[in-house]
Amino acid sequence: MTDRYSGYVVVLDKDIREDDARHVLGILRQLKGVQSVEPVVQSPESIIIERRVQREMQERLWNAVHGEEK
């Protein structure tokens, strides 16, 4: 027996403007079996998390290059 999928989550490599996304949304809607495509707007919480992760990674890289530890 095989699994049955009801949908997919597509994650973009970076946020894009609404007017630039129209082309991408149109292409996704044309795929066979696609019933609907709804964009996900970035929330303030996701921006905060993204910035915190970026900062942590910068600190880790700095420490690795300069041989420092927290």
C-alpha positions in Angstrom: 0.0 0.0 0.0 1.3 3.5 -0.8 0.8 6.8 0.8 -1.6 9.3 -0.7 -0.6 13.0 -0.7 -3.2 15.7 -0.3 -0.9 18.6 -1.0 2.7 20.0 -0.9 4.4 22.9 0.9 6.8 24.8 -1.4 9.4 26.9 0.4 11.0 29.7 -1.6 14.7 30.4 -1.1 13.9 34.1 -0.3 10.8 36.2 0.1 9.5 37.8 -3.1 7.3 40.7 -3.8 3.6 40.1 -4.5 3.8 41.5 -8.0 6.9 39.4 -8.8 5.1 36.2 -7.5 2.2 36.4 -9.9 4.2 34.5 -12.5 5.2 31.7 -10.1 1.7 31.4 -8.8 0.4 31.1 -12.3 2.8 28.3 -13.2 2.0 26.4 -10.0 -1.8 26.6 -10.8 -1.1 25.1 -14.2 0.4 21.9 -12.8 -1.8 18.8 -13.3 -3.8 18.0 -10.2 -3.4 21.4 -8.5 -6.7 22.7 -7.2 -5.5 25.9 -5.6 -2.4 27.9 -4.8 -2.4 30.3 -1.9 0.6 32.4 -1.0 1.8 32.6 2.6 2.6 36.1 3.8 5.7 36.4 6.1 4.6 37.1 9.6 6.5 39.3 12.1 7.3 36.2 14.1 9.0 34.5 11.2 11.1 37.7 10.5 12.2 37.7 14.1 13.2 34.0 14.0 15.0 34.5 10.7 17.0 37.4 12.0 17.9 35.6 15.3 19.1 32.5 13.3 21.1 34.7 11.0 22.8 36.4 13.9 23.5 33.1 15.7 25.1 31.7 12.5 27.2 34.9 12.1 28.5 34.5 15.6 29.3 30.9 15.2 31.2 31.6 11.9 33.1 34.4 13.6 34.0 32.2 16.5 35.1 29.4 14.3 37.3 31.7 12.1 38.8 33.5 15.1 39.0 30.5 17.4 36.8 32.1 20.1 34.2 30.3 22.2 31.3 31.7 24.1 
